[in-house]
Amino acid sequence: MKTIIKYVLLDLFRNKVIMVYTLILAILAISVLNLDDNASKGLLSLLNVTLLFVPIITILFSTIYFFNSIEFIELLLSQPIKRSKVVLAEYYGVALPLAAAYGIGIGVPLLLLAPSTAAVTLLITGILLTLIFSSLALLIFVKSKDKTKGIGVAIITVLFFTLLFDGMLLAFIYSFSDYPIDSAVVGIIAFNPVDLARVLMLLQLDVAVLMGYSGALFKKFLGSATGSVFSIACLLFWVVVPLLLSVRIFNKKDL
C-alpha cells in the first residue's frame, strides 16, 4: 500500500495542475491579506475563496484523476493485493497532494502575514474540505462506470453543496417559520460540509453581524466551543463515511 501511495504521490507532485493550483492560492492569499490592515476581513475573504473554489477544484480534479487511473488500478488488481488497499492508496495519493497544495498556498501566507487561532482554523477547514470532496469523488468513481457520467455527477454534487443546499434550507425556514424549527435547522446544516466549514470559521471569528442565521443558531444552541467541536466532528464524519462506502462498493465491483 505504501508503494502505491508513493507512486501516486510522485505522479501528482510532478503534475503541473497541482503546482498551478498552489501558486494561484498563494497569490490570492498574499493579495487579500495585503489589501487591508484588518486581519478579520482578509480571513473572511479567504474563507469565501475556500468555500467556493476548493470543493469544485478538488472534486473535479480527483474524479478525473481516478477515471484516468483505471488501467493502473486494473493492473494493480491483477496482483495479489487487496482491493481495499488499492482504493485507499489511490485516495491518499490524490487527497494528500491537494491538501498539501492548500496548506502551502493558503496556510503559509496566513501563518506569516496573519497568525492567529482563526488563521489555523481556516487552514484546518480548507484541508478538511479537500479530504471530504476527494472522498466524495472516490465514491462517485466507484459508483459510476462511465467517465462522462461520473464528471457530471461530480459537478452536480458540488453545485448542490455550494449553491442549492442553502436555497433549499432558506425555503424550508420560510415555509415553516411559524414553527419552532431552530433545532431542526442545526441538524440539517450538519448534512452540508460547506455550511459546517463556514459556521466553524465564523464561530472562531465571532463576527456577529456576518454569522447569519446558521451561525447564530450554532452559537445559541451549542456555544462557540461546543459548536466548533460539533462542526469538526461532522466534517470528519463526512471524510470517513464516503470513504468507507467507497471501499465497500469497490470490493464488490465488477471491473
C-alpha positions, 0 to 999 in steps of 0.5 A: 500500500505504501508503494502505491501511495508513493507512486501516486504521490510522485505522479501528482507532485510532478503534475503541473495542475497541482503546482498551478493550483498552489501558486494561484492560492498563494497569490490570492492569499498574499493579495487579500491579506495585503489589501487591508490592515484588518486581519478579520476581513482578509480571513473572511475573504479567504474563507469565501475563496475556500468555500467556493473554489476548493470543493469544485477544484478538488472534486473535479480534479480527483474524479478525473484523476481516478477515471484516468487511473483505471488501467493502473488500478486494473493492473494493480488488481491483477496482483495479489493485493487487496482491493481495499488497499488499492482504493485507499492508496489511490485516495491518499495519493490524490487527497494528500497532494491537494491538501498539501497544495492548500496548506502551502498556498493558503496556510503559509501566507496566513501563518506569516502575514496573519497568525492567529487561532482563526488563521489555523482554523481556516487552514484546518477547514480548507484541508478538511474540505479537500479530504471530504470532496476527494472522498466524495469523488472516490465514491462517485468513481466507484459508483459510476462506470462511465467517465462522462457520467461520473464528471457530471455527477461530480459537478452536480454534487458540488453545485448542490453543496455550494449553491442549492443546499442553502436555497433549499434550507432558506425555503424550508425556514420560510415555509415553516417559520411559524414553527419552532424549527431552530433545532431542526435547522442545526441538524440539517446544516450538519448534512452540508460540509460547506455550511459546517466549514463556514459556521466553524470559521465564523464561530472562531471569528465571532463576527456577529453581524456576518454569522447569519442565521446558521451561525447564530443558531450554532452559537445559541444552541451549542456555544462557540466551543461546543459548536466548533467541536460539533462542526469538526466532528461532522466534517470528519464524519463526512471524510470517513463515511464516503470513504468507507462506502467507497471501499465497500462498493469497490470490493464488490465491483465488477471491473 
